[in-house]
Protein backbone atom coordinates (compact mmCIF):
# COMPACT_ATOMS: atom_id res chain seq x y z
CA UNK A 1 0.00 0.00 0.00
CA UNK A 2 1.16 3.49 -0.77
CA UNK A 3 1.46 5.54 2.37
CA UNK A 4 4.81 7.20 2.00
CA UNK A 5 5.23 10.79 1.07
CA UNK A 6 8.30 12.79 1.77
CA UNK A 7 11.41 14.38 0.38
CA UNK A 8 12.52 11.18 -1.34
CA UNK A 9 9.15 10.76 -3.00
CA UNK A 10 8.68 12.82 -6.16
CA UNK A 11 5.08 14.06 -6.66
CA UNK A 12 4.86 12.62 -10.18
CA UNK A 13 6.22 9.25 -9.06
CA UNK A 14 3.82 9.13 -6.14
CA UNK A 15 0.93 10.10 -8.40
CA UNK A 16 1.84 7.40 -10.92
CA UNK A 17 1.89 4.79 -8.15
CA UNK A 18 -1.46 6.01 -6.81
CA UNK A 19 -3.03 5.69 -10.25
CA UNK A 20 -1.63 2.18 -10.70
CA UNK A 21 -2.85 1.05 -7.29
CA UNK A 22 -6.28 2.71 -7.13
CA UNK A 23 -7.47 3.13 -10.71
CA UNK A 24 -9.44 -0.14 -10.95
CA UNK A 25 -11.03 -0.03 -7.46
CA UNK A 26 -11.98 3.60 -8.07
CA UNK A 27 -13.42 2.74 -11.49
CA UNK A 28 -15.59 -0.02 -9.96
CA UNK A 29 -16.79 2.34 -7.25
CA UNK A 30 -17.61 5.10 -9.75
CA UNK A 31 -19.41 2.64 -12.01
CA UNK A 32 -21.57 1.41 -9.15
CA UNK A 33 -22.53 5.01 -8.40
CA UNK A 34 -23.06 6.24 -11.95
CA UNK A 35 -24.29 3.04 -13.67
CA UNK A 36 -22.48 3.97 -16.86
CA UNK A 37 -18.95 2.91 -17.77
CA UNK A 38 -18.04 6.01 -19.78
CA UNK A 39 -19.27 8.29 -16.99
CA UNK A 40 -17.32 6.19 -14.50
CA UNK A 41 -14.17 6.63 -16.58
CA UNK A 42 -14.78 10.38 -16.68
CA UNK A 43 -15.26 10.41 -12.89
CA UNK A 44 -12.00 8.49 -12.42
CA UNK A 45 -10.14 10.98 -14.60
CA UNK A 46 -11.63 13.92 -12.75
CA UNK A 47 -10.87 12.30 -9.40
CA UNK A 48 -7.22 11.76 -10.27
CA UNK A 49 -6.98 15.31 -11.60
CA UNK A 50 -8.23 16.56 -8.22
CA UNK A 51 -5.83 14.20 -6.44
CA UNK A 52 -2.89 15.49 -8.47
CA UNK A 53 -3.78 19.12 -7.82
CA UNK A 54 -4.17 18.50 -4.08
CA UNK A 55 -1.42 15.94 -3.51
CA UNK A 56 0.94 18.35 -1.77
CA UNK A 57 -1.82 19.39 0.66
CA UNK A 58 -2.61 15.80 1.67
CA UNK A 59 -2.70 15.49 5.46
CA UNK A 60 -1.87 12.20 7.09
CA UNK A 61 -5.10 12.15 9.13
CA UNK A 62 -6.41 9.33 6.89
CA UNK A 63 -4.94 6.83 4.45
CA UNK A 64 -4.33 7.70 0.81
CA UNK A 65 -6.96 5.13 -0.17
CA UNK A 66 -9.58 6.76 2.07
CA UNK A 67 -8.70 10.20 0.75
CA UNK A 68 -8.86 9.14 -2.91
CA UNK A 69 -12.12 7.22 -2.48
CA UNK A 70 -13.64 10.21 -0.68
CA UNK A 71 -12.74 12.45 -3.62
CA UNK A 72 -14.19 9.81 -5.97
CA UNK A 73 -17.48 9.55 -4.06
CA UNK A 74 -17.83 13.33 -4.02
CA UNK A 75 -17.03 13.53 -7.75
CA UNK A 76 -19.73 10.93 -8.51
CA UNK A 77 -22.26 12.76 -6.35
CA UNK A 78 -21.45 16.01 -8.17
CA UNK A 79 -21.97 14.28 -11.50
CA UNK A 80 -25.28 12.80 -10.36
CA UNK A 81 -26.47 16.28 -9.36
CA UNK A 82 -25.60 17.78 -12.74
CA UNK A 83 -28.55 18.84 -14.90
CA UNK A 84 -27.04 17.22 -18.00
CA UNK A 85 -26.85 13.80 -16.40
CA UNK A 86 -30.44 13.89 -15.18
CA UNK A 87 -31.64 14.33 -18.77
CA UNK A 88 -29.84 11.24 -20.09
CA UNK A 89 -30.67 7.55 -19.80
CA UNK A 90 -28.30 5.81 -17.43
CA UNK A 91 -29.69 2.31 -17.70
CA UNK A 92 -27.39 -0.51 -16.80
CA UNK A 93 -27.03 -3.75 -18.66
CA UNK A 94 -26.03 -7.08 -17.13
CA UNK A 95 -22.87 -6.94 -19.25
CA UNK A 96 -21.88 -3.62 -17.68
CA UNK A 97 -22.51 -5.01 -14.22
CA UNK A 98 -20.21 -7.94 -14.91
CA UNK A 99 -17.43 -5.56 -15.93
CA UNK A 100 -17.84 -3.53 -12.75
CA UNK A 101 -18.01 -6.54 -10.48
CA UNK A 102 -15.15 -8.45 -12.06
CA UNK A 103 -14.23 -9.95 -8.69
CA UNK A 104 -17.57 -11.77 -8.53
CA UNK A 105 -18.25 -14.97 -10.41
CA UNK A 106 -20.45 -14.55 -13.43
CA UNK A 107 -23.46 -16.35 -12.12
CA UNK A 108 -27.05 -15.41 -11.50
CA UNK A 109 -26.57 -14.81 -7.77
CA UNK A 110 -23.77 -12.31 -8.33
CA UNK A 111 -25.81 -10.52 -10.97
CA UNK A 112 -28.89 -10.43 -8.70
CA UNK A 113 -26.80 -9.09 -5.82
CA UNK A 114 -25.24 -6.40 -8.01
CA UNK A 115 -28.62 -5.31 -9.34
CA UNK A 116 -30.05 -5.21 -5.81
CA UNK A 117 -27.12 -3.08 -4.59
CA UNK A 118 -27.61 -0.62 -7.45
CA UNK A 119 -31.27 -0.19 -6.46
CA UNK A 120 -30.56 0.51 -2.78
CA UNK A 121 -31.23 4.03 -1.49
CA UNK A 122 -28.01 6.07 -1.72
CA UNK A 123 -27.27 6.12 2.04
CA UNK A 124 -27.26 2.30 2.08
CA UNK A 125 -25.57 1.83 -1.28
CA UNK A 126 -22.68 4.06 -0.13
CA UNK A 127 -21.80 1.90 2.86
CA UNK A 128 -22.21 -1.39 0.99
CA UNK A 129 -19.98 -0.28 -1.88
CA UNK A 130 -17.26 1.09 0.37
CA UNK A 131 -17.35 -1.81 2.83
CA UNK A 132 -17.59 -4.79 0.48
CA UNK A 133 -16.23 -3.53 -2.82
CA UNK A 134 -13.48 -1.26 -1.46
CA UNK A 135 -12.75 -3.31 1.70
CA UNK A 136 -12.85 -0.20 3.88
CA UNK A 137 -13.54 -0.39 7.58
CA UNK A 138 -16.41 1.44 9.24
CA UNK A 139 -14.18 4.20 10.57
CA UNK A 140 -12.82 4.96 7.08
CA UNK A 141 -16.36 4.97 5.68
CA UNK A 142 -17.50 7.36 8.41
CA UNK A 143 -14.70 9.73 7.41
CA UNK A 144 -15.65 9.61 3.74
CA UNK A 145 -19.37 10.11 4.38
CA UNK A 146 -18.89 12.70 7.14
CA UNK A 147 -20.91 10.72 9.65
CA UNK A 148 -20.37 8.71 12.82
CA UNK A 149 -19.15 5.13 12.97
CA UNK A 150 -22.41 4.12 14.69
CA UNK A 151 -24.41 5.58 11.79
CA UNK A 152 -22.27 3.63 9.33
CA UNK A 153 -22.84 0.48 11.36
CA UNK A 154 -26.63 1.01 11.41
CA UNK A 155 -26.73 1.71 7.69
CA UNK A 156 -24.60 -1.32 6.94
CA UNK A 157 -26.81 -3.61 9.03
CA UNK A 158 -29.97 -2.18 7.51
CA UNK A 159 -28.61 -2.48 3.96
CA UNK A 160 -27.63 -6.09 4.60
CA UNK A 161 -31.16 -6.80 5.80
CA UNK A 162 -32.69 -5.13 2.75
CA UNK A 163 -30.43 -7.08 0.42
CA UNK A 164 -31.13 -10.34 2.24
CA UNK A 165 -34.90 -9.76 1.90
CA UNK A 166 -34.68 -9.00 -1.82
CA UNK A 167 -32.40 -11.95 -2.55
CA UNK A 168 -34.78 -14.27 -0.68
CA UNK A 169 -37.61 -13.09 -2.91
CA UNK A 170 -38.82 -10.04 -1.00
CA UNK A 171 -40.11 -6.94 -2.66
CA UNK A 172 -37.93 -3.96 -3.50
CA UNK A 173 -40.97 -1.79 -2.84
CA UNK A 174 -40.52 -2.64 0.83
CA UNK A 175 -37.42 -0.39 0.81
CA UNK A 176 -39.62 2.66 0.57
CA UNK A 177 -41.21 1.72 3.88
CA UNK A 178 -37.86 2.12 5.70
CA UNK A 179 -37.01 5.83 5.61
CA UNK A 180 -35.07 5.64 8.86
CA UNK A 181 -31.67 4.10 9.39
CA UNK A 182 -32.87 1.82 12.16
CA UNK A 183 -31.33 -1.61 12.13
CA UNK A 184 -34.17 -3.32 13.98
CA UNK A 185 -34.90 -6.75 12.65
CA UNK A 186 -31.60 -6.94 10.80
CA UNK A 187 -28.98 -9.30 12.06
CA UNK A 188 -25.67 -10.07 10.52
CA UNK A 189 -25.75 -11.10 6.94
CA UNK A 190 -24.37 -13.91 4.89
CA UNK A 191 -22.54 -11.21 2.94
CA UNK A 192 -18.88 -11.38 3.76
CA UNK A 193 -15.70 -9.84 2.54
CA UNK A 194 -13.42 -11.93 0.46
CA UNK A 195 -9.96 -11.92 1.92
C-alpha positions in Angstrom: 0.0 0.0 0.0 1.2 3.5 -0.8 1.5 5.5 2.4 4.8 7.2 2.0 5.2 10.8 1.1 8.3 12.8 1.8 11.4 14.4 0.4 12.5 11.2 -1.3 9.1 10.8 -3.0 8.7 12.8 -6.2 5.1 14.1 -6.7 4.9 12.6 -10.2 6.2 9.2 -9.1 3.8 9.1 -6.1 0.9 10.1 -8.4 1.8 7.4 -10.9 1.9 4.8 -8.1 -1.5 6.0 -6.8 -3.0 5.7 -10.3 -1.6 2.2 -10.7 -2.9 1.0 -7.3 -6.3 2.7 -7.1 -7.5 3.1 -10.7 -9.4 -0.1 -10.9 -11.0 0.0 -7.5 -12.0 3.6 -8.1 -13.4 2.7 -11.5 -15.6 0.0 -10.0 -16.8 2.3 -7.2 -17.6 5.1 -9.7 -19.4 2.6 -12.0 -21.6 1.4 -9.1 -22.5 5.0 -8.4 -23.1 6.2 -11.9 -24.3 3.0 -13.7 -22.5 4.0 -16.9 -19.0 2.9 -17.8 -18.0 6.0 -19.8 -19.3 8.3 -17.0 -17.3 6.2 -14.5 -14.2 6.6 -16.6 -14.8 10.4 -16.7 -15.3 10.4 -12.9 -12.0 8.5 -12.4 -10.1 11.0 -14.6 -11.6 13.9 -12.8 -10.9 12.3 -9.4 -7.2 11.8 -10.3 -7.0 15.3 -11.6 -8.2 16.6 -8.2 -5.8 14.2 -6.4 -2.9 15.5 -8.5 -3.8 19.1 -7.8 -4.2 18.5 -4.1 -1.4 15.9 -3.5 0.9 18.4 -1.8 -1.8 19.4 0.7 -2.6 15.8 1.7 -2.7 15.5 5.5 -1.9 12.2 7.1 -5.1 12.2 9.1 -6.4 9.3 6.9 -4.9 6.8 4.4 -4.3 7.7 0.8 -7.0 5.1 -0.2 -9.6 6.8 2.1 -8.7 10.2 0.8 -8.9 9.1 -2.9 -12.1 7.2 -2.5 -13.6 10.2 -0.7 -12.7 12.4 -3.6 -14.2 9.8 -6.0 -17.5 9.5 -4.1 -17.8 13.3 -4.0 -17.0 13.5 -7.7 -19.7 10.9 -8.5 -22.3 12.8 -6.4 -21.5 16.0 -8.2 -22.0 14.3 -11.5 -25.3 12.8 -10.4 -26.5 16.3 -9.4 -25.6 17.8 -12.7 -28.5 18.8 -14.9 -27.0 17.2 -18.0 -26.8 13.8 -16.4 -30.4 13.9 -15.2 -31.6 14.3 -18.8 -29.8 11.2 -20.1 -30.7 7.5 -19.8 -28.3 5.8 -17.4 -29.7 2.3 -17.7 -27.4 -0.5 -16.8 -27.0 -3.8 -18.7 -26.0 -7.1 -17.1 -22.9 -6.9 -19.3 -21.9 -3.6 -17.7 -22.5 -5.0 -14.2 -20.2 -7.9 -14.9 -17.4 -5.6 -15.9 -17.8 -3.5 -12.7 -18.0 -6.5 -10.5 -15.1 -8.5 -12.1 -14.2 -9.9 -8.7 -17.6 -11.8 -8.5 -18.2 -15.0 -10.4 -20.5 -14.5 -13.4 -23.5 -16.3 -12.1 -27.1 -15.4 -11.5 -26.6 -14.8 -7.8 -23.8 -12.3 -8.3 -25.8 -10.5 -11.0 -28.9 -10.4 -8.7 -26.8 -9.1 -5.8 -25.2 -6.4 -8.0 -28.6 -5.3 -9.3 -30.0 -5.2 -5.8 -27.1 -3.1 -4.6 -27.6 -0.6 -7.4 -31.3 -0.2 -6.5 -30.6 0.5 -2.8 -31.2 4.0 -1.5 -28.0 6.1 -1.7 -27.3 6.1 2.0 -27.3 2.3 2.1 -25.6 1.8 -1.3 -22.7 4.1 -0.1 -21.8 1.9 2.9 -22.2 -1.4 1.0 -20.0 -0.3 -1.9 -17.3 1.1 0.4 -17.3 -1.8 2.8 -17.6 -4.8 0.5 -16.2 -3.5 -2.8 -13.5 -1.3 -1.5 -12.7 -3.3 1.7 -12.8 -0.2 3.9 -13.5 -0.4 7.6 -16.4 1.4 9.2 -14.2 4.2 10.6 -12.8 5.0 7.1 -16.4 5.0 5.7 -17.5 7.4 8.4 -14.7 9.7 7.4 -15.7 9.6 3.7 -19.4 10.1 4.4 -18.9 12.7 7.1 -20.9 10.7 9.7 -20.4 8.7 12.8 -19.2 5.1 13.0 -22.4 4.1 14.7 -24.4 5.6 11.8 -22.3 3.6 9.3 -22.8 0.5 11.4 -26.6 1.0 11.4 -26.7 1.7 7.7 -24.6 -1.3 6.9 -26.8 -3.6 9.0 -30.0 -2.2 7.5 -28.6 -2.5 4.0 -27.6 -6.1 4.6 -31.2 -6.8 5.8 -32.7 -5.1 2.7 -30.4 -7.1 0.4 -31.1 -10.3 2.2 -34.9 -9.8 1.9 -34.7 -9.0 -1.8 -32.4 -12.0 -2.5 -34.8 -14.3 -0.7 -37.6 -13.1 -2.9 -38.8 -10.0 -1.0 -40.1 -6.9 -2.7 -37.9 -4.0 -3.5 -41.0 -1.8 -2.8 -40.5 -2.6 0.8 -37.4 -0.4 0.8 -39.6 2.7 0.6 -41.2 1.7 3.9 -37.9 2.1 5.7 -37.0 5.8 5.6 -35.1 5.6 8.9 -31.7 4.1 9.4 -32.9 1.8 12.2 -31.3 -1.6 12.1 -34.2 -3.3 14.0 -34.9 -6.8 12.7 -31.6 -6.9 10.8 -29.0 -9.3 12.1 -25.7 -10.1 10.5 -25.8 -11.1 6.9 -24.4 -13.9 4.9 -22.5 -11.2 2.9 -18.9 -11.4 3.8 -15.7 -9.8 2.5 -13.4 -11.9 0.5 -10.0 -11.9 1.9 
